[in-house]
Amino acid sequence: MGMKVTRSRAQDPNVCGVTAAIAVIDGKWKSTLLWALESGPHRPGELRRRLPGLTEKVLTQTLREMEADGLIHREVHDVRPLKTVYSLTAFGRELSEALAPLSDWGHRRLEKLAESQLVS
């Protein structure tokens, strides 16, 4: 079908803007984590509780990629035990807002698919 969007394509200046944006949010959990962090800063354990099925390993890897892409900020509070908190950067908030209309379109598409299956 289409070519898989890889993280390296997010840095390729010759790709179109849509491809560059999709490369940053590609993956099962990134857009969900963006929306979870829209409500405010969260600790990793809180994010895992809000997203059943997300393993600690995948969460850690996903958060690192999102931090490297400038979407989220990681803050470590020097208390015992260490307390890590993630929040959206201004850039991450911009992306989240840009995704809202795309999400609406996706939901309308799913509704159309469901309607066409009822007719068949």
N, C-alpha and C positions, 0 to 999 in steps of 0.2 A: 504494500500500500504506500504510505508516505515514508519519508526518511525519519529515523528517530532523531529527536532534537537532543543533542548532547550538551553538557555543561560548557564544553570548549566553544560551542557555537555562540554562547552568550557573550564571548569576548571578540568574536569575529566581526570586524568593522564592515565586512561586505555582505552581511545578511540583512534582511529587511527588519524593521522595528518590531513587527509582530513576532517573528522568529526569535529575536533577541529577548523579548519579554517572556515568551513561552519557555525558552531555555532556562530562565531563572525560576519559573514556577513549576517546571516539569517534575513529576513525581506524585505519588499517591497522597502525601500529607501536607505539602507546602501551602497550598491555598487554604486548606483547613486550619493550619497553624496561623497563617496570616490573619484569618478572621477571628480565631480564638484570642490572639494578642491585641486585636482591635479594642477589646473591652478593657484593656489595661495590662500592666506587667504581670507575668506569671512565673512561678517556679516550675522546674521540669516535672515534678511530681503532680502538680495541679494540671498541667497540660496532659499528662498521661491519663489522669482520672477522667478528664473531659473527653478523651478520644480513645474509647475502648478499641483494642486491637493494635494499638501503636506500641511497639516494644521499646524498651529503654535504649537498646542499641540503635534502632532506626531513628528514634527521636533525637538522640545525641548527634548522629551523623547528619540528619536533616537540619537541625539547628545550627551546626557548624557551617554547612553549605550556605544557609540563609544569612548567617553572620558574615561570611566571606563575600557574599554578594551585596552586602550593605543594606539588607532588608530589616535586620533586627540588631539590637544592641544587647550584649551580655554584660551583666554587672555582677561582680562577686563581692559580697559583703563580708568583711573580715570579722566574722563571729564564729564561735565554735558551736556546732559544726558549721563549716563554711556554707553560706547561703547564696545561691546563684539565682538571679532573676533575669528574665528575658523580656524585652519590650520592643515595640516597633520603632524604627527610625522614621524620620520624616519621609525618606525615600520609600520605605516599606508601606507607610500609610498611603502615600500617593498610588502605589501599585495596587493596594487593596481597594482603594476608591475606583481605580481604573477597571478593576475586575468586576465590580458590581454589575454594570450593564451586560457584560459577557455572561455572568452567572444568570441574570434574568433571561437572556436569550436561550441559554442552555435549558432552563426550566420550561420555557415555552416550547422548545423542541421536544423535550420529553413528553409534555402534555399532548403535542401533535402525534407523536409516535403511539402513545397510549390510545388516543382516539382512533387512529387508523387501525389498530389491532382489534378494537371493539367492533369495527365495521366489517372486518374480514371474516 
